[in-house]
Amino acid sequence: MEAEYTVRTLSRLAGVSPRTLRHYDALGLLRPSGTKPSGYRVYGPAGLERLQRILFYRELGLPLEEIRKALGAPGYDDLAALRAHRATLLERWRRVESLVELLDRTIAEKEGRIVMNDKERFEAFKKGFVESNESEFGAEVRAKYGDESMDASNRKVLGMDEAKMQQAQELADEVVAEFLAAQETGDVSGPLARRAAELHKRWLCLYWTKYSKQAHAGIVRMYVEDPRFTAYYDRHRPGLAVFVRDAVLAWLGEPL
């Protein structure tokens, strides 16, 4: 006989609150498999498996609505998703190891045991950015634009000095702020939206070795088509990813 778990027992098993499970139920994200004669809702093996998948996605930072869409998407491949989760978490692990190593070297320098050059001080940050970006989005970008395009972008980032990295981060923050301001107007073709789209191009060109309207249009379409890209923008405000896509495509004169 298959094990069944009530809200309370599943809560204890999975380390989530009963309130969270009820919230997932209300969202249609995790439904109980049935109800006991006593009225208690119960979850079977399929529910446990789905809860584990939800928690994996939560660890990756996806909003609940995006998780619901991902799990319910036509052609959802559970094994492929698990392998992708593993690759992403391994990349995070490597990045943390790299940062810990840099911290150890920085402490050693402060103690007078070693001397670091300026490049060494920031190498781990640049390498971490490239590895994280590769892990999360590399497969999609390589499939769409080819290996050479992605490799060239990675080389460009690794060759940045501290000032260039700072410029890239400041411009990224400015891009989001400009799109948020433009979104408030509701006009994807207005002056604020056009300025934001121009800034977005400038930001991309810090990483790209070659710019094209087609590639720019393809990237912003991915912001809506891929839940991971969507989550990056929608964490600032729901619907921002769609607005960015529409504003950039309008600026480029490209169809949706």
FIBATI-753612 format. One record per residue: residue number from 1; residue in one letter; chain; y, z, x of N, C-alpha, C in turn. Coordinates in Angstrom, 2 decimals. Layout:
! residues N
<NUM A A <Y Z X> <Y Z X> <Y Z X>>
...
! end
This chain:
! residues 256
<1 M A <-1.19 0.00 0.84> <0.00 0.00 0.00> <1.25 0.00 0.88>>
<2 E A <2.20 -0.86 0.57> <3.41 -0.96 1.36> <4.30 0.27 1.15>>
<3 A A <4.91 0.71 2.24> <5.79 1.87 2.15> <7.05 1.52 1.37>>
<4 E A <7.51 2.48 0.61> <8.75 2.33 -0.13> <9.68 3.49 0.24>>
<5 Y A <10.95 3.17 0.37> <11.92 4.17 0.77> <13.03 4.27 -0.27>>
<6 T A <13.35 5.48 -0.64> <14.50 5.70 -1.52> <15.77 5.56 -0.68>>
<7 V A <16.90 5.56 -1.35> <18.18 5.48 -0.65> <18.28 6.60 0.39>>
<8 R A <17.88 7.80 0.00> <18.02 8.94 0.92> <17.07 8.82 2.11>>
<9 T A <15.82 8.43 1.86> <14.87 8.36 2.97> <15.19 7.19 3.90>>
<10 L A <15.66 6.08 3.34> <16.05 4.95 4.19> <17.29 5.30 4.99>>
<11 S A <18.17 6.06 4.39> <19.37 6.50 5.09> <19.00 7.30 6.33>>
<12 R A <18.05 8.21 6.18> <17.63 9.03 7.33> <16.92 8.18 8.38>>
<13 L A <16.09 7.24 7.93> <15.33 6.40 8.85> <16.24 5.51 9.68>>
<14 A A <17.23 4.89 9.02> <18.07 3.89 9.69> <19.33 4.47 10.31>>
<15 G A <19.67 5.71 9.96> <20.87 6.30 10.52> <22.16 5.80 9.88>>
<16 V A <22.06 5.37 8.63> <23.26 4.98 7.88> <23.39 5.89 6.67>>
<17 S A <24.57 6.01 6.13> <24.77 6.93 5.03> <24.29 6.33 3.71>>
<18 P A <23.89 7.16 2.75> <23.55 6.66 1.41> <24.70 5.86 0.80>>
<19 R A <25.92 6.30 1.07> <27.08 5.59 0.55> <27.13 4.16 1.09>>
<20 T A <26.78 3.99 2.36> <26.76 2.65 2.96> <25.73 1.77 2.28>>
<21 L A <24.54 2.31 2.04> <23.50 1.53 1.37> <23.92 1.13 -0.03>>
<22 R A <24.57 2.03 -0.74> <25.05 1.70 -2.09> <26.14 0.63 -2.02>>
<23 H A <26.96 0.71 -0.98> <28.00 -0.30 -0.80> <27.39 -1.67 -0.53>>
<24 Y A <26.35 -1.71 0.32> <25.67 -2.97 0.59> <25.06 -3.54 -0.69>>
<25 D A <24.53 -2.67 -1.51> <23.95 -3.10 -2.79> <25.03 -3.70 -3.68>>
<26 A A <26.18 -3.04 -3.77> <27.27 -3.52 -4.62> <27.79 -4.87 -4.15>>
<27 L A <27.74 -5.12 -2.85> <28.21 -6.39 -2.30> <27.18 -7.50 -2.44>>
<28 G A <25.95 -7.13 -2.85> <24.88 -8.12 -2.90> <24.31 -8.44 -1.54>>
<29 L A <24.58 -7.56 -0.58> <24.13 -7.77 0.79> <22.72 -7.24 1.01>>
<30 L A <22.39 -6.12 0.36> <21.07 -5.51 0.49> <20.67 -4.90 -0.84>>
<31 R A <19.82 -5.59 -1.57> <19.39 -5.12 -2.87> <18.10 -4.30 -2.77>>
<32 P A <17.96 -3.25 -3.56> <16.67 -2.54 -3.62> <15.59 -3.46 -4.15>>
<33 S A <14.36 -3.18 -3.78> <13.25 -4.00 -4.27> <12.79 -3.58 -5.65>>
<34 G A <13.17 -2.38 -6.08> <12.76 -1.92 -7.39> <13.28 -0.52 -7.67>>
<35 T A <12.81 0.04 -8.76> <13.23 1.38 -9.18> <12.02 2.20 -9.57>>
<36 K A <11.93 3.43 -9.12> <10.83 4.32 -9.49> <11.00 4.79 -10.93>>
<37 P A <9.92 5.27 -11.56> <10.04 5.82 -12.91> <11.08 6.93 -13.01>>
<38 S A <11.30 7.61 -11.89> <12.29 8.68 -11.87> <13.72 8.16 -11.86>>
<39 G A <13.86 6.83 -11.66> <15.19 6.23 -11.61> <15.71 5.99 -10.21>>
<40 Y A <14.99 6.47 -9.19> <15.43 6.26 -7.82> <15.20 4.81 -7.40>>
<41 R A <16.19 4.21 -6.78> <16.05 2.86 -6.23> <15.24 2.93 -4.94>>
<42 V A <14.40 1.91 -4.71> <13.54 1.92 -3.53> <13.65 0.59 -2.79>>
<43 Y A <13.35 0.67 -1.50> <13.38 -0.49 -0.62> <12.01 -0.67 0.02>>
<44 G A <11.51 -1.90 0.02> <10.24 -2.21 0.65> <10.44 -2.80 2.03>>
<45 P A <9.36 -3.36 2.63> <9.44 -3.92 3.99> <10.52 -4.99 4.15>>
<46 A A <10.68 -5.86 3.14> <11.70 -6.91 3.25> <13.10 -6.29 3.32>>
<47 G A <13.30 -5.22 2.58> <14.60 -4.56 2.62> <14.87 -3.93 3.97>>
<48 L A <13.85 -3.32 4.57> <14.01 -2.72 5.89> <14.36 -3.79 6.93>>
<49 E A <13.67 -4.92 6.85> <13.93 -6.01 7.79> <15.36 -6.53 7.63>>
<50 R A <15.78 -6.70 6.38> <17.13 -7.20 6.15> <18.18 -6.20 6.62>>
<51 L A <17.93 -4.92 6.41> <18.88 -3.91 6.88> <19.01 -3.96 8.40>>
<52 Q A <17.89 -4.14 9.08> <17.96 -4.24 10.54> <18.81 -5.42 10.97>>
<53 R A <18.66 -6.56 10.27> <19.45 -7.75 10.61> <20.94 -7.49 10.35>>
<54 I A <21.24 -6.81 9.26> <22.63 -6.47 8.95> <23.22 -5.62 10.06>>
<55 L A <22.47 -4.64 10.53> <22.97 -3.73 11.57> <23.14 -4.47 12.91>>
<56 F A <22.27 -5.45 13.18> <22.46 -6.27 14.37> <23.80 -6.99 14.30>>
<57 Y A <24.06 -7.63 13.16> <25.32 -8.35 12.98> <26.52 -7.41 13.07>>
<58 R A <26.38 -6.21 12.52> <27.48 -5.25 12.59> <27.79 -4.87 14.05>>
<59 E A <26.73 -4.74 14.85> <26.94 -4.44 16.27> <27.72 -5.54 16.97>>
<60 L A <27.59 -6.77 16.46> <28.31 -7.90 17.05> <29.72 -8.03 16.48>>
<61 G A <30.08 -7.17 15.52> <31.44 -7.13 15.03> <31.75 -8.03 13.85>>
<62 L A <30.73 -8.58 13.20> <31.00 -9.45 12.06> <31.33 -8.65 10.81>>
<63 P A <32.32 -9.11 10.03> <32.61 -8.45 8.75> <31.44 -8.62 7.78>>
<64 L A <31.35 -7.72 6.80> <30.22 -7.73 5.87> <30.12 -9.03 5.10>>
<65 E A <31.25 -9.57 4.68> <31.21 -10.81 3.91> <30.65 -11.96 4.74>>
<66 E A <30.99 -12.00 6.03> <30.46 -13.03 6.90> <28.96 -12.82 7.15>>
<67 I A <28.53 -11.57 7.21> <27.10 -11.29 7.36> <26.33 -11.78 6.14>>
<68 R A <26.89 -11.52 4.96> <26.24 -11.96 3.72> <26.11 -13.48 3.69>>
<69 K A <27.15 -14.18 4.12> <27.10 -15.63 4.15> <26.08 -16.13 5.16>>
<70 A A <26.05 -15.48 6.34> <25.13 -15.91 7.39> <23.68 -15.74 6.96>>
<71 L A <23.35 -14.59 6.39> <21.97 -14.32 5.99> <21.54 -15.19 4.81>>
<72 G A <22.51 -15.60 4.00> <22.19 -16.41 2.83> <22.39 -17.89 3.02>>
<73 A A <22.74 -18.30 4.23> <23.03 -19.72 4.47> <21.76 -20.56 4.37>>
<74 P A <21.87 -21.76 3.82> <20.70 -22.66 3.77> <20.20 -22.94 5.18>>
<75 G A <18.91 -22.88 5.35> <18.33 -23.14 6.66> <18.47 -22.01 7.65>>
<76 Y A <18.82 -20.80 7.17> <18.94 -19.66 8.07> <17.63 -19.44 8.82>>
<77 D A <17.71 -19.40 10.13> <16.54 -19.24 10.99> <16.56 -17.82 11.57>>
<78 D A <15.70 -16.96 11.05> <15.73 -15.56 11.45> <15.39 -15.39 12.93>>
<79 L A <14.38 -16.11 13.40> <13.99 -15.98 14.80> <15.10 -16.46 15.73>>
<80 A A <15.73 -17.57 15.38> <16.83 -18.08 16.21> <17.98 -17.09 16.22>>
<81 A A <18.25 -16.46 15.08> <19.34 -15.48 15.01> <19.03 -14.28 15.89>>
<82 L A <17.77 -13.81 15.86> <17.40 -12.67 16.69> <17.54 -13.01 18.18>>
<83 R A <17.15 -14.20 18.56> <17.28 -14.61 19.96> <18.76 -14.69 20.36>>
<84 A A <19.59 -15.16 19.45> <21.03 -15.24 19.73> <21.63 -13.84 19.88>>
<85 H A <21.19 -12.91 19.01> <21.65 -11.52 19.13> <21.27 -10.95 20.50>>
<86 R A <20.04 -11.21 20.90> <19.56 -10.68 22.17> <20.39 -11.22 23.33>>
<87 A A <20.66 -12.53 23.31> <21.44 -13.14 24.38> <22.85 -12.55 24.43>>
<88 T A <23.43 -12.33 23.28> <24.79 -11.78 23.23> <24.83 -10.36 23.77>>
<89 L A <23.86 -9.54 23.34> <23.83 -8.15 23.79> <23.53 -8.04 25.29>>
<90 L A <22.65 -8.93 25.79> <22.38 -8.94 27.23> <23.64 -9.29 28.01>>
<91 E A <24.42 -10.23 27.46> <25.65 -10.61 28.14> <26.65 -9.46 28.18>>
<92 R A <26.71 -8.71 27.08> <27.59 -7.53 27.06> <27.13 -6.51 28.09>>
<93 W A <25.82 -6.35 28.18> <25.24 -5.41 29.13> <25.64 -5.80 30.56>>
<94 R A <25.50 -7.10 30.88> <25.85 -7.56 32.22> <27.34 -7.36 32.49>>
<95 R A <28.14 -7.58 31.45> <29.58 -7.41 31.65> <29.92 -5.95 31.93>>
<96 V A <29.29 -5.04 31.20> <29.53 -3.61 31.44> <29.10 -3.25 32.86>>
<97 E A <27.93 -3.76 33.28> <27.47 -3.48 34.65> <28.49 -3.97 35.68>>
<98 S A <29.05 -5.16 35.42> <30.02 -5.71 36.35> <31.29 -4.86 36.41>>
<99 L A <31.72 -4.37 35.25> <32.91 -3.52 35.20> <32.66 -2.17 35.87>>
<100 V A <31.46 -1.62 35.68> <31.12 -0.35 36.34> <31.14 -0.53 37.86>>
<101 E A <30.59 -1.67 38.33> <30.61 -1.95 39.77> <32.04 -2.04 40.28>>
<102 L A <32.92 -2.69 39.50> <34.31 -2.80 39.91> <34.99 -1.42 39.94>>
<103 L A <34.68 -0.59 38.94> <35.22 0.77 38.93> <34.77 1.55 40.17>>
<104 D A <33.49 1.41 40.52> <32.98 2.12 41.70> <33.72 1.67 42.96>>
<105 R A <33.97 0.36 43.07> <34.67 -0.15 44.25> <36.13 0.30 44.25>>
<106 T A <36.74 0.37 43.07> <38.13 0.82 42.98> <38.24 2.29 43.37>>
<107 I A <37.28 3.11 42.92> <37.25 4.52 43.30> <37.05 4.67 44.80>>
<108 A A <36.14 3.85 45.33> <35.88 3.91 46.78> <37.12 3.55 47.58>>
<109 E A <37.89 2.58 47.06> <39.12 2.21 47.75> <40.14 3.36 47.71>>
<110 K A <40.26 3.99 46.53> <41.19 5.11 46.39> <40.81 6.26 47.33>>
<111 E A <39.52 6.38 47.59> <39.04 7.44 48.48> <39.12 7.03 49.95>>
<112 G A <39.56 5.79 50.21> <39.72 5.32 51.58> <38.45 4.82 52.23>>
<113 R A <37.41 4.57 51.46> <36.14 4.14 52.05> <36.04 2.63 52.20>>
<114 I A <36.76 1.86 51.39> <36.73 0.40 51.49> <38.15 -0.13 51.22>>
<115 V A <38.33 -1.42 51.47> <39.57 -2.12 51.14> <39.21 -3.36 50.33>>
<116 M A <39.85 -3.52 49.17> <39.61 -4.70 48.33> <40.79 -5.65 48.45>>
<117 N A <40.50 -6.96 48.40> <41.60 -7.92 48.34> <41.99 -8.15 46.88>>
<118 D A <43.10 -8.85 46.67> <43.63 -9.02 45.32> <42.66 -9.78 44.41>>
<119 K A <41.95 -10.74 44.96> <41.01 -11.52 44.16> <39.89 -10.63 43.63>>
<120 E A <39.38 -9.74 44.48> <38.29 -8.85 44.07> <38.69 -7.94 42.92>>
<121 R A <39.95 -7.56 42.85> <40.40 -6.63 41.82> <40.23 -7.19 40.41>>
<122 F A <40.28 -8.50 40.29> <40.26 -9.10 38.96> <39.08 -10.03 38.72>>
<123 E A <38.23 -10.20 39.70> <37.12 -11.13 39.58> <36.19 -10.74 38.43>>
<124 A A <35.92 -9.46 38.27> <35.00 -9.01 37.22> <35.54 -9.31 35.83>>
<125 F A <36.86 -9.20 35.67> <37.45 -9.47 34.36> <37.33 -10.95 34.00>>
<126 K A <37.62 -11.81 34.96> <37.53 -13.25 34.71> <36.07 -13.66 34.48>>
<127 K A <35.20 -13.13 35.31> <33.78 -13.45 35.16> <33.26 -12.95 33.82>>
<128 G A <33.69 -11.75 33.41> <33.27 -11.21 32.13> <33.75 -12.05 30.97>>
<129 F A <34.99 -12.55 31.05> <35.52 -13.41 30.00> <34.69 -14.68 29.88>>
<130 V A <34.41 -15.30 31.00> <33.64 -16.55 30.99> <32.24 -16.31 30.45>>
<131 E A <31.58 -15.26 30.91> <30.21 -14.99 30.48> <30.15 -14.63 28.99>>
<132 S A <31.12 -13.85 28.53> <31.15 -13.50 27.12> <31.38 -14.72 26.25>>
<133 N A <32.32 -15.56 26.66> <32.62 -16.78 25.91> <31.42 -17.72 25.90>>
<134 E A <30.76 -17.82 27.04> <29.58 -18.67 27.15> <28.46 -18.18 26.25>>
<135 S A <28.24 -16.87 26.25> <27.16 -16.30 25.45> <27.39 -16.49 23.96>>
<136 E A <28.62 -16.25 23.51> <28.90 -16.28 22.08> <29.07 -17.69 21.55>>
<137 F A <29.75 -18.57 22.32> <30.12 -19.87 21.77> <29.66 -21.06 22.60>>
<138 G A <29.06 -20.78 23.76> <28.72 -21.86 24.67> <27.82 -22.92 24.09>>
<139 A A <26.78 -22.50 23.37> <25.82 -23.48 22.83> <26.51 -24.45 21.87>>
<140 E A <27.36 -23.91 20.99> <28.04 -24.77 20.03> <29.02 -25.72 20.71>>
<141 V A <29.80 -25.18 21.66> <30.79 -26.01 22.35> <30.11 -27.08 23.19>>
<142 R A <29.02 -26.71 23.88> <28.31 -27.70 24.70> <27.70 -28.80 23.84>>
<143 A A <27.16 -28.39 22.68> <26.56 -29.40 21.78> <27.62 -30.36 21.25>>
<144 K A <28.82 -29.86 21.02> <29.88 -30.67 20.42> <30.64 -31.50 21.45>>
<145 Y A <30.89 -30.91 22.66> <31.75 -31.58 23.63> <31.08 -31.88 24.96>>
<146 G A <29.85 -31.41 25.16> <29.13 -31.72 26.38> <29.23 -30.64 27.44>>
<147 D A <28.28 -30.63 28.37> <28.22 -29.61 29.41> <29.41 -29.68 30.35>>
<148 E A <29.82 -30.88 30.72> <30.87 -31.01 31.72> <32.19 -30.42 31.22>>
<149 S A <32.46 -30.60 29.94> <33.69 -30.04 29.36> <33.68 -28.52 29.44>>
<150 M A <32.55 -27.92 29.08> <32.44 -26.45 29.12> <32.46 -25.93 30.55>>
<151 D A <31.74 -26.60 31.44> <31.70 -26.18 32.84> <33.08 -26.27 33.48>>
<152 A A <33.82 -27.33 33.17> <35.16 -27.51 33.74> <36.09 -26.40 33.24>>
<153 S A <35.98 -26.05 31.97> <36.80 -24.97 31.42> <36.48 -23.65 32.11>>
<154 N A <35.18 -23.38 32.32> <34.79 -22.14 33.00> <35.34 -22.09 34.43>>
<155 R A <35.29 -23.22 35.13> <35.82 -23.26 36.49> <37.33 -23.00 36.50>>
<156 K A <38.02 -23.52 35.49> <39.47 -23.33 35.41> <39.81 -21.86 35.23>>
<157 V A <39.04 -21.18 34.36> <39.29 -19.75 34.14> <39.02 -18.95 35.41>>
<158 L A <37.90 -19.24 36.07> <37.55 -18.50 37.29> <38.57 -18.72 38.40>>
<159 G A <39.30 -19.83 38.33> <40.31 -20.11 39.35> <41.67 -19.53 39.04>>
<160 M A <41.83 -18.89 37.87> <43.12 -18.31 37.50> <43.44 -17.09 38.34>>
<161 D A <44.72 -16.94 38.67> <45.15 -15.71 39.32> <45.56 -14.69 38.26>>
<162 E A <45.98 -13.51 38.70> <46.32 -12.45 37.77> <47.43 -12.87 36.81>>
<163 A A <48.46 -13.53 37.34> <49.59 -13.94 36.51> <49.17 -14.92 35.43>>
<164 K A <48.28 -15.84 35.78> <47.83 -16.84 34.81> <46.98 -16.19 33.72>>
<165 M A <46.15 -15.25 34.11> <45.34 -14.53 33.12> <46.22 -13.75 32.17>>
<166 Q A <47.25 -13.13 32.70> <48.18 -12.37 31.87> <48.92 -13.30 30.91>>
<167 Q A <49.32 -14.45 31.40> <49.99 -15.44 30.57> <49.09 -15.89 29.42>>
<168 A A <47.81 -16.11 29.73> <46.86 -16.56 28.71> <46.70 -15.51 27.61>>
<169 Q A <46.62 -14.24 28.01> <46.46 -13.18 27.03> <47.71 -13.02 26.17>>
<170 E A <48.87 -13.08 26.80> <50.12 -12.95 26.05> <50.29 -14.11 25.08>>
<171 L A <49.91 -15.31 25.51> <50.03 -16.47 24.63> <49.04 -16.38 23.48>>
<172 A A <47.84 -15.87 23.74> <46.85 -15.70 22.67> <47.38 -14.74 21.60>>
<173 D A <48.00 -13.65 22.04> <48.57 -12.69 21.09> <49.72 -13.33 20.30>>
<174 E A <50.52 -14.14 20.99> <51.64 -14.80 20.32> <51.15 -15.81 19.29>>
<175 V A <50.08 -16.52 19.61> <49.51 -17.49 18.67> <49.11 -16.80 17.37>>
<176 V A <48.39 -15.68 17.49> <47.95 -14.95 16.30> <49.16 -14.47 15.50>>
<177 A A <50.15 -13.91 16.19> <51.34 -13.40 15.50> <52.07 -14.52 14.76>>
<178 E A <52.17 -15.68 15.38> <52.87 -16.81 14.75> <52.10 -17.32 13.53>>
<179 F A <50.78 -17.38 13.63> <49.98 -17.82 12.48> <50.06 -16.81 11.34>>
<180 L A <50.09 -15.52 11.67> <50.23 -14.50 10.63> <51.56 -14.64 9.90>>
<181 A A <52.62 -14.88 10.66> <53.93 -15.08 10.04> <53.94 -16.33 9.17>>
<182 A A <53.32 -17.39 9.67> <53.27 -18.64 8.90> <52.43 -18.48 7.64>>
<183 Q A <51.35 -17.72 7.75> <50.47 -17.52 6.60> <51.21 -16.85 5.45>>
<184 E A <52.14 -15.97 5.78> <52.89 -15.26 4.75> <53.73 -16.22 3.90>>
<185 T A <54.11 -17.37 4.49> <54.89 -18.36 3.73> <53.99 -19.18 2.81>>
<186 G A <52.69 -19.25 3.14> <51.77 -20.04 2.33> <51.90 -21.54 2.55>>
<187 D A <52.70 -21.95 3.52> <52.98 -23.38 3.75> <52.34 -23.81 5.07>>
<188 V A <51.26 -24.59 4.99> <50.56 -25.02 6.21> <51.31 -26.13 6.94>>
<189 S A <52.33 -26.68 6.32> <53.11 -27.76 6.96> <54.53 -27.34 7.29>>
<190 G A <54.87 -26.09 7.05> <56.22 -25.61 7.27> <56.55 -25.43 8.74>>
<191 P A <57.81 -25.11 9.05> <58.23 -24.97 10.45> <57.49 -23.87 11.21>>
<192 L A <57.19 -22.75 10.55> <56.46 -21.68 11.23> <55.04 -22.11 11.56>>
<193 A A <54.41 -22.81 10.61> <53.04 -23.29 10.84> <53.01 -24.34 11.96>>
<194 R A <54.03 -25.19 12.00> <54.08 -26.22 13.06> <54.28 -25.58 14.43>>
<195 R A <55.13 -24.56 14.49> <55.33 -23.86 15.76> <54.04 -23.18 16.20>>
<196 A A <53.33 -22.55 15.26> <52.08 -21.89 15.60> <51.05 -22.88 16.10>>
<197 A A <50.98 -24.06 15.47> <50.02 -25.09 15.90> <50.34 -25.58 17.31>>
<198 E A <51.64 -25.74 17.61> <52.05 -26.16 18.95> <51.67 -25.10 19.99>>
<199 L A <51.89 -23.84 19.65> <51.50 -22.76 20.56> <50.00 -22.73 20.77>>
<200 H A <49.25 -23.01 19.70> <47.79 -23.05 19.79> <47.35 -24.12 20.77>>
<201 K A <48.02 -25.28 20.73> <47.71 -26.34 21.70> <47.99 -25.86 23.12>>
<202 R A <49.16 -25.23 23.33> <49.50 -24.74 24.66> <48.47 -23.73 25.16>>
<203 W A <48.00 -22.87 24.26> <46.99 -21.87 24.64> <45.68 -22.55 25.03>>
<204 L A <45.24 -23.54 24.25> <44.01 -24.25 24.58> <44.12 -24.94 25.93>>
<205 C A <45.29 -25.49 26.22> <45.45 -26.24 27.47> <45.41 -25.35 28.70>>
<206 L A <45.55 -24.04 28.51> <45.36 -23.13 29.64> <43.90 -23.10 30.08>>
<207 Y A <43.00 -23.44 29.16> <41.56 -23.39 29.44> <40.93 -24.78 29.57>>
<208 W A <41.48 -25.74 28.87> <40.93 -27.09 28.90> <41.48 -27.87 30.08>>
<209 T A <40.66 -28.73 30.65> <41.12 -29.62 31.71> <41.64 -30.93 31.13>>
<210 K A <41.27 -31.22 29.87> <41.72 -32.46 29.22> <41.90 -32.18 27.74>>
<211 Y A <43.06 -32.53 27.20> <43.35 -32.30 25.78> <43.21 -33.59 24.98>>
<212 S A <42.71 -33.45 23.75> <42.70 -34.56 22.81> <42.87 -34.02 21.41>>
<213 K A <43.51 -34.81 20.53> <43.68 -34.40 19.14> <42.34 -34.17 18.47>>
<214 Q A <41.37 -35.03 18.79> <40.05 -34.91 18.17> <39.37 -33.59 18.54>>
<215 A A <39.49 -33.21 19.81> <38.88 -31.94 20.23> <39.61 -30.76 19.60>>
<216 H A <40.93 -30.85 19.51> <41.70 -29.79 18.88> <41.30 -29.63 17.41>>
<217 A A <41.18 -30.76 16.72> <40.75 -30.71 15.31> <39.35 -30.15 15.19>>
<218 G A <38.47 -30.52 16.11> <37.10 -30.02 16.06> <37.01 -28.53 16.25>>
<219 I A <37.83 -27.99 17.16> <37.82 -26.55 17.42> <38.25 -25.78 16.17>>
<220 V A <39.36 -26.19 15.54> <39.84 -25.42 14.39> <38.91 -25.56 13.19>>
<221 R A <38.19 -26.66 13.10> <37.18 -26.78 12.03> <36.05 -25.78 12.28>>
<222 M A <35.72 -25.58 13.54> <34.68 -24.60 13.87> <35.11 -23.18 13.50>>
<223 Y A <36.43 -22.92 13.49> <36.90 -21.59 13.11> <36.44 -21.21 11.70>>
<224 V A <36.26 -22.21 10.86> <35.84 -21.97 9.48> <34.34 -22.15 9.31>>
<225 E A <33.76 -23.08 10.05> <32.34 -23.40 9.90> <31.44 -22.34 10.54>>
<226 D A <31.90 -21.69 11.58> <31.09 -20.71 12.32> <31.61 -19.31 12.03>>
<227 P A <30.79 -18.42 11.46> <31.27 -17.08 11.09> <31.79 -16.25 12.25>>
<228 R A <31.34 -16.52 13.47> <31.83 -15.75 14.61> <33.28 -16.11 14.92>>
<229 F A <33.61 -17.40 14.84> <35.00 -17.81 15.01> <35.86 -17.27 13.87>>
<230 T A <35.31 -17.37 12.65> <36.04 -16.88 11.48> <36.39 -15.41 11.63>>
<231 A A <35.42 -14.63 12.12> <35.62 -13.18 12.25> <36.75 -12.87 13.21>>
<232 Y A <36.92 -13.67 14.26> <37.99 -13.41 15.24> <39.36 -13.44 14.57>>
<233 Y A <39.60 -14.43 13.71> <40.90 -14.55 13.06> <41.02 -13.67 11.82>>
<234 D A <39.94 -13.61 11.04> <40.03 -12.86 9.78> <40.07 -11.35 9.98>>
<235 R A <39.78 -10.88 11.18> <39.93 -9.44 11.43> <41.41 -9.05 11.41>>
<236 H A <42.28 -10.04 11.67> <43.72 -9.78 11.61> <44.21 -9.80 10.17>>
<237 R A <43.69 -10.74 9.38> <44.02 -10.82 7.96> <43.02 -11.78 7.29>>
<238 P A <42.42 -11.39 6.17> <41.48 -12.28 5.48> <42.13 -13.64 5.18>>
<239 G A <41.36 -14.69 5.44> <41.84 -16.04 5.17> <42.63 -16.67 6.29>>
<240 L A <42.84 -15.94 7.40> <43.65 -16.49 8.48> <42.96 -17.68 9.15>>
<241 A A <41.64 -17.62 9.30> <40.92 -18.73 9.95> <41.13 -20.04 9.18>>
<242 V A <41.05 -19.97 7.86> <41.25 -21.17 7.04> <42.69 -21.67 7.19>>
<243 F A <43.64 -20.73 7.21> <45.03 -21.14 7.36> <45.25 -21.81 8.72>>
<244 V A <44.69 -21.25 9.78> <44.82 -21.85 11.12> <44.28 -23.27 11.11>>
<245 R A <43.09 -23.44 10.54> <42.50 -24.79 10.47> <43.43 -25.75 9.75>>
<246 D A <43.86 -25.35 8.56> <44.67 -26.25 7.74> <46.03 -26.55 8.39>>
<247 A A <46.62 -25.53 9.02> <47.93 -25.73 9.66> <47.81 -26.67 10.86>>
<248 V A <46.80 -26.47 11.69> <46.63 -27.32 12.86> <46.30 -28.75 12.45>>
<249 L A <45.41 -28.91 11.46> <45.06 -30.26 11.02> <46.27 -30.96 10.41>>
<250 A A <47.10 -30.22 9.67> <48.32 -30.81 9.12> <49.26 -31.24 10.24>>
<251 W A <49.39 -30.42 11.26> <50.26 -30.73 12.41> <49.74 -31.95 13.18>>
<252 L A <48.41 -32.05 13.28> <47.79 -33.18 13.98> <47.77 -34.45 13.15>>
<253 G A <47.96 -34.29 11.83> <47.83 -35.43 10.93> <46.40 -35.83 10.69>>
<254 E A <45.49 -34.83 10.79> <44.06 -35.07 10.61> <43.63 -34.58 9.23>>
<255 P A <42.62 -35.21 8.62> <42.13 -34.73 7.31> <41.35 -33.43 7.45>>
<256 L A <41.24 -32.68 6.35> <40.46 -31.44 6.38> <38.99 -31.77 6.60>>
! end
